[in-house]
């Protein structure tokens, strides 16, 4: 886990519920649980402040850090993709984006593709991406200030259920994704017994919970959260999400107690 990501995760999962700010020495103590030395912490927070993700103020001899509005917006978007799943039946409609980006602007084209994947779109061809979820407005807003990007958006239906399943299989590597979900299940499902019995505790609980989030966080970039009728038989994704949510909840109390202790924060009422 990179130091930069750890800072965001500590704010997003813990510090946001405890006033949204932390003293530098408290943050350094928390980062020490992950073997990040204090000089590295100082370098990371300085860079994040320079980039506009962190704000700082002086409190006596100490520096207090808080996330900026832009950072909170980024965290909230990421949290929704990690924790939420689409509910209700699928209406059978595909939402399609056809894009055009100048060949000379490869960086912009790559950023567009990553953003489309983040929103749950998959490539039917190199410049035609689609999703069963209506997030076209999100895509258009994300690139409204990029005149080099041309987006044409459509809503359409296929020839029927068999064609829908074929489209899903072509747009996403569901077999590889299922294997990786199965690996996550094999790693964390056996640990639920220990979590239910109250272990681990202290800094070990904080590290375990943060690693759980780190391991699961890579899936929203790859998983379009397809409706059941588009998924292959025996799909592991839903079970992996349920195990993730349960493990995250079971580790909450000991991890939060560790944060309160090391950062010198008042415990939340329970």
C-alpha positions in Angstrom: 0.0 0.0 0.0 1.4 3.4 -1.0 1.8 6.2 1.5 -0.3 8.5 -0.7 -3.2 6.1 -0.8 -3.0 5.4 2.9 -3.5 9.1 3.7 -6.7 9.2 1.6 -7.9 5.9 3.1 -7.3 7.1 6.7 -9.3 10.3 6.0 -12.1 8.5 4.0 -12.7 5.6 6.4 -11.8 7.1 9.8 -10.9 10.8 10.1 -14.0 12.0 8.2 -16.1 10.8 11.1 -13.9 12.5 13.7 -13.9 16.1 12.7 -12.2 15.6 9.3 -8.8 16.7 10.4 -5.7 15.4 12.1 -2.5 16.7 13.6 0.7 15.8 11.7 2.0 13.8 14.7 -1.2 11.9 14.9 -1.1 11.1 11.2 2.5 10.0 11.5 1.6 7.7 14.3 -1.1 6.1 12.2 1.1 5.8 9.2 3.7 4.1 11.4 1.4 1.1 11.6 2.1 0.5 8.0 5.9 1.1 8.4 5.8 4.5 6.8 8.5 6.6 8.5 7.7 10.2 9.6 10.0 11.9 7.1 8.0 10.1 4.3 4.7 11.3 5.8 5.9 14.9 5.8 6.9 14.6 2.1 3.6 13.1 1.2 1.4 15.6 3.0 3.5 18.5 1.5 2.9 17.1 -2.0 -0.8 16.6 -1.4 -1.1 20.2 -0.1 0.7 21.5 -3.1 -1.6 19.5 -5.5 -4.7 20.9 -3.8 -5.8 17.7 -2.0 -4.9 18.8 1.5 -5.4 22.1 3.4 -3.3 22.9 6.5 -3.4 25.3 9.5 -1.3 26.0 12.5 -2.5 25.2 16.0 0.2 26.3 18.4 3.4 24.6 17.3 1.5 21.9 15.5 0.2 21.6 11.9 -3.3 20.3 11.4 -4.3 18.8 8.0 -7.7 18.4 6.4 -8.9 17.3 3.0 -10.1 20.0 0.5 -13.5 19.9 -1.1 -12.0 18.4 -4.3 -10.5 15.6 -2.3 -13.8 14.9 -0.5 -15.6 14.7 -3.8 -13.1 12.2 -5.1 -13.4 10.1 -2.0 -17.2 10.2 -2.0 -17.3 9.0 -5.6 -14.9 6.2 -4.9 -16.7 5.1 -1.8 -20.0 4.9 -3.7 -18.4 2.6 -6.4 -16.8 0.4 -3.8 -19.7 -0.1 -1.4 -22.9 0.3 -3.5 -24.4 -2.1 -5.9 -27.2 -1.5 -8.5 -30.6 -2.5 -7.2 -33.8 -3.4 -9.1 -34.4 -5.2 -12.3 -32.6 -4.3 -15.6 -34.8 -2.7 -18.2 -32.8 -4.3 -21.0 -31.5 -1.0 -22.3 -27.8 -0.4 -23.1 -26.3 3.1 -22.7 -23.6 3.7 -25.4 -20.8 6.2 -25.8 -19.0 6.7 -29.1 -16.0 8.9 -28.7 -13.5 10.7 -30.9 -10.1 12.0 -29.7 -7.3 13.3 -31.9 -4.6 10.7 -32.5 -2.0 13.1 -31.3 -3.6 13.3 -27.8 -3.0 9.8 -26.5 -2.9 10.9 -22.8 -6.4 12.3 -23.1 -7.7 9.3 -24.9 -6.2 7.0 -22.1 -7.8 9.2 -19.4 -11.1 9.0 -21.2 -10.9 5.2 -21.3 -10.0 4.9 -17.6 -12.9 7.2 -16.7 -15.3 5.2 -18.8 -14.1 2.0 -17.1 -14.6 3.7 -13.7 -18.2 4.5 -14.6 -18.8 0.9 -15.5 -18.6 1.1 -19.3 -16.9 -1.7 -21.3 -15.4 -1.5 -24.9 -17.5 -3.2 -27.6 -14.9 -1.8 -30.0 -12.0 0.6 -29.6 -14.1 3.8 -29.5 -17.6 2.3 -28.7 -18.2 1.7 -25.0 -21.4 0.7 -23.3 -23.0 0.0 -20.0 -26.3 -1.5 -18.7 -26.5 1.5 -16.3 -27.5 5.0 -17.2 -24.4 7.0 -16.4 -24.2 8.9 -19.7 -24.7 12.2 -17.9 -21.7 11.4 -15.7 -19.5 10.8 -18.7 -20.6 14.0 -20.5 -20.0 16.1 -17.3 -16.6 14.6 -16.8 -15.3 15.8 -20.2 -17.5 18.9 -20.6 -14.3 21.1 -20.4 -12.3 19.0 -22.9 -13.1 20.5 -26.4 -10.8 17.8 -28.0 -13.2 15.1 -26.8 -16.3 14.5 -29.0 -18.9 12.3 -27.4 -22.0 10.8 -29.0 -24.3 9.1 -26.6 -27.2 6.7 -27.3 -29.7 4.4 -25.6 -30.5 1.2 -27.4 -31.6 -2.4 -27.1 -30.1 -5.6 -28.6 -31.9 -8.4 -30.5 -32.7 -10.2 -27.2 -31.3 -12.0 -24.1 -28.8 -14.1 -26.0 -27.4 -11.1 -27.8 -27.2 -9.2 -24.5 -25.1 -12.0 -22.9 -22.8 -12.1 -26.0 -22.3 -8.3 -25.7 -21.4 -8.6 -22.1 -18.9 -11.4 -22.8 -17.3 -9.3 -25.5 -17.1 -6.0 -23.6 -15.7 -7.5 -20.3 -13.3 -10.3 -19.4 -15.8 -11.9 -17.0 -13.9 -15.1 -16.7 -10.8 -13.4 -15.4 -12.8 -11.1 -13.1 -14.6 -14.1 -11.7 -11.3 -15.9 -11.0 -10.0 -12.8 -9.1 -13.2 -12.5 -7.1 -12.8 -16.2 -6.2 -9.3 -15.5 -5.0 -10.5 -12.7 -2.8 -13.2 -15.0 -1.3 -10.6 -17.7 -0.7 -8.5 -15.2 1.2 -11.0 -13.4 3.3 -14.0 -15.7 3.8 -12.0 -18.1 6.2 -11.0 -15.0 8.3 -14.6 -14.1 9.1 -14.7 -16.6 11.9 -11.8 -14.9 13.6 -13.3 -11.4 13.0 -16.6 -12.5 14.5 -14.7 -13.7 17.6 -13.2 -10.3 18.1 -9.8 -10.6 16.5 -7.5 -8.9 15.5 -7.1 -5.9 17.8 -5.1 -2.8 18.0 -2.9 -1.7 15.1 -3.3 -5.2 13.6 -7.1 -4.5 13.2 -6.4 -1.2 11.5 -3.9 -2.8 9.1 -6.1 -5.7 8.3 -9.1 -3.5 7.5 -7.1 -1.1 5.4 -5.6 -4.0 3.5 -9.1 -5.4 2.9 -10.2 -2.1 1.4 -7.0 -2.0 -0.7 -7.5 -5.5 -2.0 -11.2 -4.9 -2.9 -10.8 -1.3 -4.3 -9.3 -2.5 -7.6 -12.5 -4.3 -8.6 -14.7 -1.3 -9.3 -12.4 -0.4 -12.1 -13.0 -3.8 -13.7 -16.5 -4.8 -12.6 -19.4 -3.1 -14.4 -21.9 -4.4 -11.8 -23.9 -6.3 -14.5 -27.4 -7.4 -13.8 -27.8 -11.1 -13.0 -29.1 -12.1 -16.4 -25.8 -11.0 -18.1 -23.5 -12.9 -15.7 -22.1 -16.3 -16.2 -23.3 -19.2 -13.9 -21.7 -19.4 -10.5 -20.6 -15.8 -10.5 -18.4 -15.0 -7.5 -18.7 -11.2 -7.5 -21.8 -10.9 -5.4 -20.5 -13.3 -2.7 -17.2 -11.4 -2.6 -19.0 -8.1 -2.1 -21.0 -9.6 0.8 -17.9 -11.0 2.4 -16.1 -7.6 2.0 -19.0 -5.7 3.6 -19.2 -8.1 6.5 -15.4 -8.1 7.1 -15.3 -4.3 6.8 -18.1 -4.0 9.4 -16.6 -6.6 11.9 -13.2 -4.9 11.9 -14.7 -1.4 12.3 -14.7 -1.2 16.1 -11.1 -2.4 16.8 -9.7 -0.4 13.9 -11.5 2.8 15.0 -10.3 2.3 18.6 -6.7 2.1 17.3 -7.2 5.4 15.3 -8.6 7.2 18.3 -5.7 6.1 20.5 -2.9 6.8 18.1 -4.3 10.1 16.7 -5.3 11.3 20.1 -9.0 11.7 19.1 -12.1 11.4 21.2 -13.9 8.1 20.6 -17.2 8.3 18.9 -20.3 7.4 21.0 -21.7 3.9 20.2 
